[in-house]
Amino acid sequence: MNNYTIIDKAALAVSSAAMLVGIVVLGVVETLAGSPHSPAPVTNDAGEVIATPLISANIRTGFVLAGVLVLLLWAVYRVAAVRPTDDSTETTPVSAD
């Protein structure tokens, strides 16, 4: 299984990058910005919004789901791809004389 084609490598790179951006990079940005760690806006007792996250949870979730979708499409491609057979491994029947 170490014989990946360029399509395999590209799919793995794109999905990994999307998931890393959604989870790690945007998480670090949120932490460094000092925003609340809640995906929903923080309100006070009166219902006024006093703090909102810097990056919406929908955006972060979108990156992660895009990475998972690319992996799913890659898996479908790998299952559906027709691999050429090696003719040298086929055996020919021996005739009984």
C-alpha positions in Angstrom: 0.0 0.0 0.0 3.0 2.3 -0.2 2.5 2.9 -3.9 0.4 6.1 -3.7 -0.3 7.9 -6.9 -0.3 11.7 -7.2 -4.1 11.7 -6.7 -3.7 9.8 -3.4 -1.0 12.1 -2.2 -3.0 15.2 -3.1 -6.1 13.9 -1.4 -4.2 13.1 1.8 -2.5 16.4 1.8 -5.7 18.5 1.3 -7.7 16.6 3.9 -4.9 16.8 6.4 -4.4 20.5 5.8 -8.1 21.2 6.1 -8.4 19.3 9.4 -5.2 20.8 10.8 -6.4 24.4 10.0 -9.8 23.7 11.5 -8.6 22.1 14.7 -5.1 23.3 15.5 -4.5 26.6 13.7 -7.8 28.2 14.4 -7.7 26.9 17.9 -4.4 28.5 18.5 -5.7 31.8 17.0 -8.7 31.7 19.4 -6.4 31.0 22.4 -4.0 33.8 21.5 -6.8 36.3 20.8 -8.1 35.6 24.3 -11.6 35.1 23.0 -14.1 33.0 25.0 -13.7 29.2 24.4 -17.4 28.9 24.0 -18.7 28.5 20.4 -21.8 30.6 21.3 -21.6 34.3 22.2 -21.4 34.9 26.0 -24.3 37.0 27.4 -24.9 38.6 30.8 -28.1 38.3 32.9 -29.8 40.9 30.8 -29.2 38.9 27.6 -26.7 41.4 26.1 -23.8 39.9 24.2 -20.6 40.7 26.1 -18.2 38.5 24.2 -18.1 36.5 21.0 -15.6 34.1 19.7 -13.1 35.5 17.1 -13.7 32.7 14.6 -17.2 31.2 14.3 -17.6 27.6 15.3 -19.3 27.1 11.9 -16.1 28.0 10.1 -13.9 25.7 12.2 -16.5 22.8 11.7 -16.6 23.5 8.0 -12.8 23.0 7.7 -12.9 19.7 9.6 -15.9 18.4 7.6 -14.2 19.4 4.3 -11.2 17.3 5.3 -13.4 14.4 6.2 -15.3 14.8 2.9 -12.1 14.7 0.9 -11.1 11.5 2.8 -14.4 10.0 2.0 -14.2 10.8 -1.7 -10.6 9.5 -1.8 -11.8 6.2 -0.2 -14.5 5.9 -2.8 -11.9 6.5 -5.5 -9.6 3.9 -4.1 -12.3 1.3 -4.0 -13.6 2.1 -7.5 -10.2 2.5 -9.2 -9.3 -0.4 -11.4 -5.8 -1.7 -10.9 -4.1 -3.4 -13.9 -3.2 -7.0 -13.3 0.3 -8.3 -13.7 0.2 -10.9 -16.5 3.4 -12.5 -15.3 1.8 -13.9 -12.1 -0.9 -15.8 -14.0 -0.3 -19.5 -14.4 -1.0 -21.4 -17.6 -2.6 -24.8 -17.4 -0.3 -27.7 -18.1 -1.6 -30.1 -20.7 -1.5 -33.7 -19.8 0.2 -35.7 -22.6 
